[in-house]
Amino acid sequence: MDVLEQIRGQIEAVNLPLYAITLTAVPCPDTPVLLMLHWHAFRHELLFDAPEARPVSYRPVPASALQLNERWRVLETIDMAAMEAAWELGAWDVARHQRRSCMRPGADTSEALECLQAFGNYPDSMGGRDLVIADAPDSDELLELGKNVGYLTWQFRPVCGGIWADVADDVTLNPDGTRAPPCPLLHRPPHDQGASKTVYRFGQSESIALN
């Protein structure tokens, strides 16, 4: 699964800096994977369309959501694809969250909101679909499946193509914010049940390296 090329294609097409990247998948083989790119930019809201018009407000540029349809049999495939993309784009780490079904008895209401956000389906009270531009025809079905069986997310913040270059204290990076492949870390299997968080750390602070 080549997540990295999809991200690079979007960076080139949109030409805006990235804040973060998220992958969302349900633990069912051969289901589509949702790739979301969160841009750090604002669009101007005008009262009328004219050269002399001044912006009356600024709204965040919507995230881009893409559906990846490559076949996979084990979660390790997605895990390694996310890690490789994060490694080569200079991210400090990758955080993998394993979420339970938000439809189970006793589930907190916040879990339902987190599930909606993970699949790019924001409530109208939060801005609705104005917050995401989706090219993901199966996102509604994936959301319903995730609600019932649980889901996983991977999130990282790229230095290359992102806003983090000026604050990146990381001796493992090349001057352009990238790293040479392959990613040296190995897959850690998720827990059989329950919620969990796994962090794959790549970066190394210069101040620590000098000690």
C-alpha positions in Angstrom: 0.0 0.0 0.0 1.7 3.2 -1.2 0.4 5.9 1.1 3.5 8.0 0.5 2.9 8.6 -3.2 -0.8 9.6 -2.5 0.4 12.2 0.0 3.1 13.5 -2.4 0.5 13.8 -5.2 -1.8 15.8 -2.9 1.0 18.1 -1.7 1.9 18.9 -5.3 -1.7 19.4 -6.4 -3.0 21.5 -3.5 0.3 23.4 -2.9 -0.4 24.2 0.7 1.5 23.3 3.9 0.3 20.3 5.9 -0.5 20.3 9.6 -1.1 16.6 10.0 -2.0 13.4 8.2 -4.5 10.8 9.3 -5.2 7.2 8.1 -8.4 5.5 9.3 -9.2 1.8 8.8 -11.7 -0.8 10.1 -10.2 -4.1 11.1 -11.7 -6.0 8.2 -9.5 -7.2 5.4 -9.8 -5.6 1.9 -12.0 -2.7 3.1 -11.0 0.8 1.8 -8.7 3.0 3.9 -9.4 6.7 4.4 -6.5 9.1 4.0 -7.0 12.6 5.4 -4.7 15.5 4.8 -5.1 18.4 7.2 -3.9 21.7 5.6 -2.6 24.7 7.5 -4.2 27.6 5.5 -7.2 29.9 5.6 -9.6 31.0 2.9 -11.0 34.5 2.8 -14.7 35.1 3.1 -15.9 38.1 1.1 -19.3 39.9 1.2 -19.0 40.5 -2.6 -16.6 39.4 -5.4 -14.6 42.4 -6.4 -10.9 43.3 -6.4 -11.4 46.0 -3.7 -13.4 43.7 -1.3 -11.8 43.1 2.0 -12.2 39.8 3.8 -14.8 39.8 6.6 -13.6 36.5 8.0 -11.1 33.7 7.6 -12.1 30.0 7.5 -9.7 27.0 7.5 -9.1 25.3 4.2 -11.0 22.0 4.3 -9.1 18.8 4.9 -8.7 16.5 1.9 -10.1 12.9 2.3 -9.1 10.2 -0.2 -10.3 6.6 -0.3 -7.5 4.1 -0.9 -8.7 0.9 -2.5 -5.6 -1.3 -2.5 -6.3 -4.8 -1.2 -4.8 -5.8 2.2 -5.1 -8.9 4.4 -3.5 -7.9 7.7 -3.3 -4.7 9.6 0.5 -4.8 9.4 0.2 -3.7 5.8 -1.4 -0.4 6.7 0.8 0.0 9.8 4.0 -0.3 7.7 2.6 2.0 5.0 1.8 4.7 7.5 5.2 4.3 9.2 7.1 4.4 5.9 5.2 7.6 4.8 5.8 9.2 8.2 9.5 8.2 8.2 10.3 9.5 4.7 8.3 12.8 5.3 10.3 13.5 8.4 7.6 13.1 11.1 8.7 12.9 14.7 6.5 9.9 15.4 3.4 8.0 14.4 0.5 7.5 16.9 -1.7 4.5 16.3 -5.0 4.5 18.2 -7.2 1.4 18.4 -10.8 2.4 19.1 -13.7 0.2 20.2 -17.2 0.2 18.8 -19.0 3.4 19.9 -22.3 1.6 19.7 -21.6 -0.8 22.6 -23.6 -0.4 25.8 -22.0 2.2 28.1 -19.9 3.9 25.4 -19.3 7.6 26.1 -20.9 10.1 23.8 -17.4 11.5 23.1 -16.5 8.2 21.4 -19.3 8.7 18.8 -17.9 12.2 18.0 -14.4 10.8 17.7 -15.6 8.1 15.3 -17.4 10.7 13.1 -14.2 12.8 12.9 -12.0 9.9 12.1 -14.1 9.2 9.0 -14.3 12.8 8.0 -18.0 13.1 8.9 -18.3 16.2 11.1 -21.6 17.2 12.6 -23.3 20.3 11.2 -22.8 22.1 14.6 -19.0 21.9 13.9 -19.2 23.0 10.3 -20.3 19.8 8.7 -18.9 18.8 5.4 -17.4 22.3 4.9 -14.5 21.0 7.0 -13.7 18.2 4.6 -13.5 17.8 0.8 -13.9 14.1 0.3 -13.2 11.8 -2.7 -14.3 8.8 -0.7 -17.5 7.2 -2.1 -17.6 4.5 0.6 -17.0 6.7 3.6 -20.5 6.4 4.9 -20.4 2.6 4.8 -17.0 2.6 6.5 -18.3 4.9 9.2 -21.2 2.6 9.9 -18.8 -0.4 10.0 -16.4 1.5 12.3 -19.3 2.4 14.7 -20.1 -1.3 15.1 -16.8 -3.2 15.0 -14.3 -0.4 16.0 -11.5 1.2 13.9 -7.9 2.3 14.0 -6.3 5.6 13.2 -2.7 6.5 12.4 -1.6 10.2 12.7 1.6 12.0 12.1 2.9 15.5 11.4 5.3 15.7 8.4 8.2 18.1 8.4 8.6 17.8 4.6 5.6 19.5 3.1 4.4 20.6 6.5 4.6 23.6 8.8 7.1 22.0 11.3 10.4 22.7 9.5 11.2 25.8 11.6 10.6 24.0 14.9 12.0 20.5 14.1 14.7 19.7 16.6 15.6 16.3 15.0 19.1 15.2 14.1 17.7 12.3 12.0 16.4 14.6 9.3 18.0 15.6 6.0 18.2 19.3 5.2 15.0 19.2 3.3 13.1 17.5 6.2 13.1 14.0 4.7 14.7 10.7 5.7 16.1 8.1 3.4 14.1 4.8 3.2 13.4 2.3 4.5 11.8 2.9 7.9 13.9 0.9 10.4 11.1 0.2 12.9 9.0 -3.0 13.0 5.3 -3.5 13.3 3.8 -4.0 16.7 0.5 -6.0 16.7 -2.5 -4.2 18.1 -4.3 -5.6 21.2 -6.9 -8.3 20.6 -9.6 -6.2 22.3 -10.2 -2.9 24.0 -8.8 0.6 23.2 -5.0 1.2 23.0 -2.4 3.6 21.8 0.9 2.7 20.2 3.5 5.4 19.4 6.3 4.7 16.9 9.0 7.3 17.6 11.5 8.2 14.8 13.0 11.5 15.9 15.9 12.3 18.1 16.5 15.7 19.6 19.8 17.4 19.0 20.1 18.4 22.6 19.7 14.8 23.7 22.1 13.5 21.0 24.9 15.8 22.3 24.7 14.5 25.8 
